[in-house]
């Protein structure tokens, strides 16, 4: 099947408006790409991660008449005199197969591998997480996930309880179990994420050690020895008291989904409850981690 692609330049204020319009006009998919042409791999389910300069890419069936789509965009008051776009034809590909062919086993820290479920593990005796992301986000390809996986690999998790806040595909929860945690609780606002996490846990033979909840259903007194939250700066800011309360006194916390320029604000907020370590950085992204003050 052939496709047409429209790419529109946007800002953080206009990107979601454009995306909504593209879906309403028949786009089969909409992707947000940052100013440096880096795909948005892992937004929080139900949310959109936006940069100051964003490209919005819509994919349409090749028979779609694009002129009406563009004319309707021009009528949006938010885009007056600001509509910059490009329409191009795409060659026919098996997009799912292409994505699968390019998802390779990846190593994090000293002993942890994330392996697509359709490939063999490079080191069979290592700590291997076999992953099929399914409908939820989380493959390890994004720097924020890599930062969290590396942190988990460096923790002593034997006989510990861990909370994966915003569990997505379950990649962090399953890694924690494989690294020795006795029990992991996955929390997410998206039911699809809970399904993907449970399916991946079963695939890895550790389903009995993972329990998943929507936030409204989680135990009222839930606390863990370690909490990892790879979401976004906004939710990390707004939910700081909630996330902090999940960590036992003396327990460990790791936060990611942050750009470097957002770290200082989050550090100041979480320093109320935690003794934080130096910021870990990978590219434009970073991780805050530390120990809860007893």
Residue pairs with C-beta under 8 A, 6 or more apart in sequence:
1 61
1 62
1 92
2 62
2 89
2 90
2 91
2 92
3 59
3 60
3 61
3 62
3 89
3 90
3 92
4 59
4 60
4 61
4 62
4 64
4 66
4 87
4 88
4 89
4 90
5 57
5 58
5 59
5 60
5 87
5 88
5 89
5 90
6 22
6 57
6 58
6 60
6 66
6 69
6 70
6 85
6 86
6 87
7 55
7 56
7 57
7 85
7 86
7 87
7 88
8 18
8 55
8 56
8 57
8 58
8 73
8 83
8 84
8 85
9 53
9 54
9 55
9 84
9 85
10 18
10 53
10 54
10 55
10 56
11 52
11 53
11 54
12 50
12 51
12 52
12 54
13 78
14 78
14 79
14 82
15 32
15 48
15 50
15 54
15 56
16 48
16 50
17 76
17 78
17 79
18 56
18 73
18 79
19 30
19 32
19 48
19 56
19 58
21 72
21 73
21 76
22 30
22 56
22 58
22 69
23 30
25 68
25 69
25 72
26 60
26 61
26 64
26 69
27 58
27 59
27 60
28 59
28 60
28 61
29 58
29 59
30 56
30 57
30 58
30 59
31 39
31 40
31 56
31 57
31 59
32 40
32 48
32 49
32 50
32 54
32 55
32 56
32 57
33 39
33 40
33 54
33 55
33 56
33 57
34 40
34 51
34 53
34 54
34 55
35 51
35 52
35 53
35 54
35 55
37 55
40 48
40 49
41 137
41 139
41 141
41 142
42 137
42 138
42 139
42 141
42 142
42 144
42 145
42 168
42 230
43 49
43 137
43 232
44 137
44 166
44 189
44 231
44 232
44 235
44 257
45 136
45 137
45 166
45 168
45 188
45 189
45 190
45 192
45 193
46 189
46 190
47 232
47 235
49 232
49 257
59 90
60 66
60 69
62 89
66 87
70 83
70 85
70 87
73 79
73 83
73 85
74 83
100 116
100 118
103 116
103 139
103 141
104 116
104 119
105 113
105 114
105 115
105 116
105 119
105 121
105 122
106 113
106 114
106 140
106 141
106 146
107 113
107 122
107 126
108 114
108 140
108 146
108 149
108 150
108 153
108 175
109 149
109 150
109 152
109 153
109 154
110 153
111 126
111 127
111 153
111 179
112 126
112 127
112 129
112 149
112 152
112 153
112 175
112 178
112 179
113 121
113 122
113 123
113 126
113 127
113 128
113 129
114 129
114 131
114 139
114 140
114 149
114 171
114 175
115 121
115 122
115 128
115 129
115 130
115 131
116 130
116 131
116 132
117 130
117 131
117 132
117 203
118 132
121 128
121 130
127 153
127 175
127 178
127 179
128 178
129 171
129 174
129 175
129 178
129 204
130 200
130 203
130 204
131 138
131 139
131 140
131 169
131 171
131 174
131 200
131 203
132 199
132 200
132 203
133 139
133 169
133 171
133 196
134 169
134 192
134 195
134 196
134 199
134 200
135 192
135 195
135 196
136 168
136 169
136 170
136 188
136 190
136 192
136 193
136 195
136 196
136 197
137 168
137 169
137 193
138 145
138 167
138 168
138 169
138 170
138 171
138 172
139 145
139 169
139 171
140 146
140 149
140 171
142 285
143 282
143 283
143 284
143 285
144 230
144 256
144 257
144 258
144 285
144 287
145 171
145 172
145 230
145 256
146 282
147 230
147 254
147 256
147 280
147 282
147 285
147 286
147 287
148 172
148 228
148 230
148 254
148 256
148 287
149 171
149 172
149 175
150 280
151 228
151 254
151 280
151 287
151 289
152 172
152 175
152 176
152 179
152 228
152 254
153 175
153 179
155 179
155 226
155 252
156 180
157 176
157 179
157 180
157 181
157 226
158 180
158 181
158 182
159 180
159 182
160 180
160 181
160 182
160 224
160 225
160 226
161 181
161 182
161 183
161 184
161 185
161 224
161 225
161 226
162 173
162 176
162 177
162 181
162 183
162 184
162 185
162 224
162 225
162 226
162 227
162 228
163 184
163 185
163 186
163 187
163 222
163 224
163 226
163 227
163 228
163 246
164 170
164 172
164 173
164 176
164 184
164 185
164 186
164 187
164 197
164 228
165 187
165 227
165 228
165 229
165 231
165 243
165 246
166 187
166 188
166 189
166 193
166 229
166 230
166 231
166 235
167 173
167 186
167 187
167 188
167 193
167 194
167 197
167 212
168 188
168 193
168 196
168 197
168 230
169 193
169 196
169 197
169 200
170 186
170 193
170 196
170 197
170 198
170 200
170 201
170 210
170 212
171 200
172 228
172 230
173 184
173 185
173 186
173 197
173 201
173 210
174 184
174 197
174 200
174 201
174 204
174 206
174 210
176 184
176 226
176 228
177 184
177 201
177 204
177 206
177 209
177 210
178 204
178 206
181 209
181 226
182 209
183 209
183 211
184 209
184 210
184 211
185 210
185 211
185 212
185 213
185 218
185 222
185 224
186 193
186 194
186 197
186 210
186 211
186 212
186 213
187 212
187 213
187 214
187 215
187 218
188 194
188 197
188 212
188 214
189 214
189 215
191 214
194 212
194 213
194 214
197 210
197 212
198 207
198 210
198 212
201 207
201 209
201 210
213 219
222 246
223 245
223 246
223 247
223 248
223 251
224 246
224 247
224 248
224 251
225 248
225 251
225 252
226 247
226 251
226 252
226 253
226 254
227 243
227 246
227 247
227 251
227 252
227 253
227 254
228 253
228 254
228 255
228 256
229 236
229 243
229 253
229 254
229 255
229 256
229 257
230 255
230 256
230 257
231 257
232 257
233 257
233 258
233 259
233 262
233 265
233 266
236 243
236 255
236 257
236 258
236 266
237 265
237 266
237 269
240 269
240 270
243 253
243 255
244 253
244 270
244 272
244 273
244 274
244 292
247 253
247 273
247 274
247 292
248 292
249 292
249 293
249 294
250 291
250 292
250 294
251 291
251 292
252 289
252 290
252 291
252 292
253 270
253 274
253 288
253 289
253 290
253 291
253 292
254 287
254 288
254 289
255 266
255 270
255 287
255 288
255 289
256 285
256 286
256 287
256 288
257 285
258 266
258 285
258 286
258 287
258 288
259 284
259 285
259 286
260 279
260 281
260 284
260 285
260 286
263 279
263 286
263 288
266 288
267 276
267 279
267 288
270 276
270 288
270 290
273 292
273 293
274 290
274 291
274 292
274 293
275 290
275 291
275 293
276 288
276 289
276 290
277 288
277 289
277 290
279 286
279 287
279 288
280 286
280 287
280 288
280 289
281 287
